[in-house]
Amino acid sequence: MSAFDKLSINTATIKKATLAEALELSVAAGLSHIGLWRDKVAEVGLDTAVEMVRASGLQVSSLCRGGFLTAADPAGQAAALEDNKAAILEAKALGTTEIVMVVGGLPDFSVSPGAVDGGGAASAVVGGKDLVLARQRVADRLAELVPFALEHGVRLVLEALHPMYAADRAVLSTLGQALDLAAPHPIEAVGVVVDTFHVWWDPALREQIARAGAEGRIAGYQVCDFNLPIAADALLSRGFMGDGVIDFASIGQWVAEAGYDGVVEVEIFNEDIWNQPFAQVIDTVKARYAELVAPHLATVSV
């Protein structure tokens, strides 16, 4: 078994690479998986992307992203459902069972569903600042999507985002909130992802990871570091593992103890990293993964 059999490079980490380059580089690096963002699929078209992925021999670990379910007006809600159903079909075509759901922020401030992180504009949807109602709309739209997801064998993977993104990206801020939202639905339809950047600070993290494992909800483990000082654009404060404040040993141990033995995706938003040679970025990811992440996941050998 390769030391990197369960490592996946998310295309956000090498954002400026084309889909063809991302696939080629992942294969050259000896990886078996790749995490895709929908913008890379859209650049070449779904049919072409499916053929490219198939030819590469890589398995798609997840597709990002669906979500943005907080619209208050009927037209916005209908558009969100249409976009998420399209995302589910894209995931199925690409051979992954996991679609990562960034649920959306307050309607007056939320990044638009089709926007790509790092350049998204605020939506014009009117909905006010009622956080409780925004979260209820997420629950309502999720319930509407579950039957479609089950029909197509794709799991809606809820991602809790750091509280600093509650206004514009996700009204889910903790793993516990995500699990509560998932609870009414079958585990085949709704899961959660543990993203170290977003949840490292949570004082209840160990208990909630254990809960997620006991409930069969862990659908993914995403890793990168939380850099200081926070960037002017807070979205770009992610870094290579080891460059910031996150304790990967503890979180990795908790994830392993919870029974997760799946793919580990590295997803980094960082302008300096995006400007580095793509192969150099992947080499650094592999080295940091082998040193700081893999040793604490009992099922990963290095």
N, C-alpha and C positions, 0 to 999 in steps of 0.2 A: 504494500500500500504506500502510495506517495505521501510525503509530508504535506502536500498541498491539495489532496483529493477533495477536501471540503472547503477550500478557499475559493471565493468568487469575487471578482472585481466588478463593482457596479460601474456602469458607464459614466455616472456622474463624477467619478474619481478622475477620469481622463476625458473630461467633458468636451474638449476640443477635438478629440479623435472622431473620425467617422465610424459608422457601424462596422464597415469592412476592416478598418484599422483595429478597432477594439477586439473584434473576433480573432484577427490574425495574431495580435499581441498576446491575447490570453492563451491561445494554442501554443505559441512559441514559448510562453512562460511555463508550460506544463500544467496548466489548469484544466479542470474538467467542467467548470461552470462559469456563467456570466450573468450579472444582473442588468436588466435593460430598463432604460427610461423610454417612454413612449415617443419622445421627440426624435430619438435615433431611428425608431421604427418608421415614423412618419416621413423622415427624410428620404427614405428609399421606397416607401410603400409597404404595406403589410405582406403582400404575396412575395415580394422580393426579399424582405427581411426573413420570412419563414424559410425560404430556400437557402439564404446565406447561413442562417443558424444551423439548418440541417446539414449543409455541406461542411461546416466547421467541426461538427461532432460534439460541440459543447451543449450542455444542458442549461436552459434558462432557469436560474434560481428564483427569480421573481420579476414581475413587471411593475414599474412605478410610473404613473400613479393613477389611481382612481380617487374618489372622494369628492370634497367640496360640496357638501350636502346641506349647507345652512341657509340657502336662499329662502327668503320669506314670501316671495311672490310666485304665483303658479307657473309663470313662464320660466323663471329661474329654476324652479323645482323640476319641471319637465325636462329642461336642458341638462340638468345634473343627472337625472335618471338615464337619459339617452346617452350621455357621454360615458357613464359608468357601465352601461350595457355594452357599449362598443369596446371599452377596456377589457371587460370580461371575455368577449369574443376574441380580442387580440391575444390575451394571455393564453387562451385555449389553443389558438392557432400556432402560437410560438412554443407550445409544449410545456408550459408551466402551469401549476395549479394555484399559484399564489399571485394575487394582485394587491399591492400595498395601497392602503387607503389613508390619505391625508384628509381628514374629515372637513376641513374648512374652518375659517375664523368667523368673526362677527360679520354679518352680511355687508355692512357699510365699509368694511376695511379688508375683506378677504381677497386674496390673490385669485384671479379668475381661473376657472378650472383648466383652461387650455394653456395657461402660462407656464413657462419653464422657470424653475427656481434660479434666482440670480438676475432675472429681468422681468418679473411679472408685474403687471399693473393692477392697481386696485379695481375691483369690479364696481359697476354702477348700480348694482342691485340695492334697492332700498329695504332695510330691515331693522334698523336701529341698533341699539347696544345691549339688548337683553340677552345676557349670556345663558340664562336658564332656558329660554325659548330656543336659542340657537342649538343647544345640546339636545333638546327634545326633537327638533327638526332632523338632526342627525339620526336619532333613534328611529324616527318615522321613515326616513328615506332608506335607511339600512334594512328595515323590515320589508320594504317594497322590493329591494334588490335581492334578498336572500333566495326566493324561489328561482329566480333567473340564474343566480350563481350555482345553486344546487343542480339545476337542469344541465348546466354545462361543465360541471365538475371542477369549478374554480372557487377557491376560498378567498373571502374578503378579509384581508389582513389589516387590522386596525393598528395604526401607529400613533402612540402618544408622543406629542412634541413638547419640548421644553416650554415652560410657561411664558417665556418671552415671545413666543409665537402664537399665543392664544388669540390675539386680536385679528391676525391676518392669515393664519394658516391652519390652526387646529385648536378647537375648543376642548379637545382631550389633552390633558397635561400629565396624567399619571397612568402607569400600567394598571392600577386598580380601577380607574375610570374606564379604561378600554375593556377590561375583563367584565365589569358590570354591564357595559353596553353589549358585549358578546353573549352574555349569559342566557338570554331567552332563545338563542338560535343553535342549531346543530353545530357540533365542532367541525363537521365537514364543510360548513358554509362560512363560518366566521372564526378567525383566529386573531392572534396578536403577534407583533414583532417586538423584540427587545432591542432597542437602538441605544447604545451606550451614550452617545452624545446627548440624547434627550432625557434619559432617565437616571443618570449616574448619581444625581443629587438627592434622589427621593429617599427619605428616611425609612420608608416602608418597602424599599425595593426588594430586599431579600425575601420577605414574606410574600410579596406579590409575584415574584418569579416562581416561588414554590407553589403558590396557588395556581398560576398559569400552567405549570407542569401537571399538577394534580388534576386539573380540569381538561387537560389535553388540548390546550389552546396555543401553545408556542409554535408558531409557523415559521419563525425566522429569527436570526441573531445577526444584527448589523453592528459593526464596530468602526470607530474612529475616535480621535481624542477631542477634548474640549480645550481649546487654546485660550490663553490669556496673554495680553489684554484682548478683550472682545473687540472684533473688527468693527469698523464704522458701519459696515453692513453685517449685522449680527449673523446672518445666514452663512457668512464665509469664515466663521470662527472654528470650523472643524480642522483637524490636523491629523498627521500620521500618528498611529499609536505610539505613545512614548513622548510626544511633544507637548502634552498638556497635563491635565490634572486627574485623569480618570484612572481608577484602580482596576485594571483589567483582570488581575489575579482573582480578586474577590468576586467580581461580577461573573467572570467565566466559570468559576467554581460553582456559583449558585445556579447558573444555567445548566451546567452539567448535572448537578445534583437533582435538578428538576426533570431530568430525563431527556433533555434535548441533545440529539447527536447528529443534527442536520448540517446544512451548509452555513458557513459564516461569510457574510457579505461585508466588503469594505466599501463604504460610501462616504466620500469626502468632498465637501464644498470649500474650496480654498483657491483664491486667485493665483497665489504664488505656485501652488502645486499644479494648477491647470497650465501654467506657463512652462513647466519643466518637460523635458522629453518624455514621451509616454512610457517608453520601455524603462527609463530610470524610475519613474513613479511606481511601476509594477514591481520592479526589483526591490525598492524600498518597502513597499507593502508586504512583499513576501518575507523579507528579513524581519520586519517588526512583528508580523503575524507569528512567525516561527519562534521569536524570542519572548513575546509578551502575551500572546493570545492562546496559541495551540497547547502549550504545556498545561494549561488550566482546564482544558476540555478533555475529560477522561477518555473519550472515544477517538481522539485525534492523536496520531503518532507522529513524532518528529525525531 
